[in-house]
Amino acid sequence: MKKTIKVMLMAFIPFLSACSTQLNVYRDVTPELDLSLFFNGHLEAYGIVQDFKGRVTRRFRADILGHWEGNNGLLDELFYFDDGEEQHRCWRLVKSGENYSGTAGDVIGQATGSTSGNALNWGYVLAVPVGGKVWNIRLDDWMYLVDENNLINRASMYKFGIEVGQITLYIRKVSDKPHRDLTAGCELVVGNDDG
């Protein structure tokens, strides 16, 4: 029975992918999203996590410090959840035209994605602690620049190809200037050209 259900789900996944929005529909929408411009300096964010039924299970705020040197970027994110939990994530990003890649301590492998117009779509696998275990959750992450200082981020979370939740996040750029020091261990690593 389990094998039959798994086969049916695997057959259904391509259909779900075909229904998703294509990034290029945003190519003429302005202002254009450039992560190295928006995610630079002091940002603050507010968000919710919803389960597969749409019920809000967590609320949080985040303090973000962004820093770029050329095509190499760093996002130092401090999360404060409504249940008292605090998390830190240090993203190291690389920009190549409209394409971006990134790594972080709780990201399995590498995040990859692209921008078009005011939107970015990227995907990655996040290691999420759940009830004493760690689940590898795939995220389909969309960002939409509203104006030069405001962005909406919506991510769908998947396990075994089934949507298990969503994250909605509002991010506001406060200033181009840093408001604090980088968290210990969160440093920009720029490629070495020594050969």
N, C-alpha and C positions, 0 to 999 in steps of 0.2 A: 504494500500500500504506500509506504513512504517513498519507494522508488518511483511509483507511478506519479505521485504528486510532484516529486522533484523533476521528472521528465516534462510534465505539463508546465511547470514554472519556467524551465529552461526554454521551452518553445515559445512562451509568452513574452520573454524579455526583449527579443528583437522588435516586437510590436510596440512595446512601451518606448523603446528608443526612437522608433520612427515617429512617435507622436510628440516628441519633445521639440521645443522651440529651437530653431537654428540661430546661431550667433550672428550670422550675416544680415539678418533682418534689421539689426540696429546700426548698420554701417553709416547711415546718414543722420543719425540722431546725435545732437549736440547738447551739452558740451562733451567733448571727447574725453574718455577716461584714460588717463595715464597714471599708473600706480606710483611712479616715481614723483609725480607732482602732488597727487592727493594724499598718499601715505608718506608724507614728509613733515616732520615736526610733531606737534601735540594734537592728539585726537582723543575723543571720548565716544563710547558706544553704549547702547542699551539694547537688551535683547531678551528673547524668550525661546525656550525649547518646548516643542510639542511632541506628544507621542503619536502613534499611527492613527489614533482616533481623533486627533486634533486637540486633545486636552493639553493645556499648558501645565508642564510638570516642573519647570524651573524658570526663574527670572534672574537676570544678571546685568551687571554693568562692567565696562572694561576701560582701563586706562592704557592708551597706546602711544608709544613713542616710535616714530618712523625716521629712518636715516638712510640716505643714498649717497653713494660715491660712484659716479658714472652709471653703469648698468647694473651695479650690485647694490641691493637694498637689504634693510634689516627692519623687522617689525618686532618691537619688544612689547608684548601684550600681558597685562595683569588683569585677571578676571576675578570678580567678587560676586558670588552667588547668594541668593536670598536665604539659603540654608546655612550660611556661614563659611562654606567651602571657598578657598582661594586657589586659583590655578595660574600658572605662568606658561606662556608659549613664546618661543623665540623663533620667528620665521627668518630664514635667509633666502633672499629672492634674487633671481637673475632675469634681466630684461633683454630680449632679443627682438627688436622691432615691435610687433604686436603680440609676440609670444612671451610667456613668463613660465619660469619653473621655480620651485621652492622646496625647502626642506625645513623640518622642525623636529624636536625631540620625540613627539608622540605621533608623528606622521610616518607611516610605513612606506619606505621608498621615497618617491618624489612626486610633488604636486605639479601638474602641467595644465596650461590653459592659454587662452588668447583673448585679446580685446577686439571689439569692433564697435565703432561709434562710442556711445556712453556705457557700454556693457562689457563685462568680463565673465567668461565661463571657464571654470577649471574644476578638475577632479582630483581626488586624492583619497587615501585610506588612512583613517585615524584610529589609533589604539585607544579604546574607551573602557575604563574600568566599570564593570556592572556586577554588583552582588558578589564581589570577591574574585571575579574572573575578568579577563580582558577580551573584549569583542573588537574585531577588526571591522570597522564600519566604513563603507564607501560613501563619500560625499560628492554630490553634484551641486557645485557652489556657483551661484550667480550673483554678480554685483551690478548695480545700476546707479550711475552718477546722476543725481537729481539736479544739482548745480555745483559750482566749484567748491562748496564747503559741506555738502550733504550727500550721503550715499546710503542706499538700501541694499542689504545683503540677505539673500534667501538661499538656504542650503537644504536639500533633501538628503536624508540618510537612508542607506540601504544595507541590508544584511541578507545574504543568499539571493540577491536580486529583488528582494521585497522591500518596499519602503516602510521603515520602522519609525520615522519621525522627521521633524523639520526644525530648522533654526531660522529665526528671523531676527535681523540685527539692523539697527539704525546707527550710522557712524557720522559724527560731526567733526569737521576739522576746526580746531580751536585756534591754532597758530602755526605758522611756518617754523617757529623757533621751538627747540626742546624745552620742556618744563621740568625735567629731572634728569638724573644720570641714568645710564643704561643699567639694567639689572646685572648683577655679577654673572659672568659666564656668557652673556648675550653680547657678542661682538661681531662686527662686520668682518667677514673673511673674503678678501679680494684675491682673485687668482694670481698665481705667481708665474711670471713669464721667463723665469730663469732657464727653462728648458728642462 
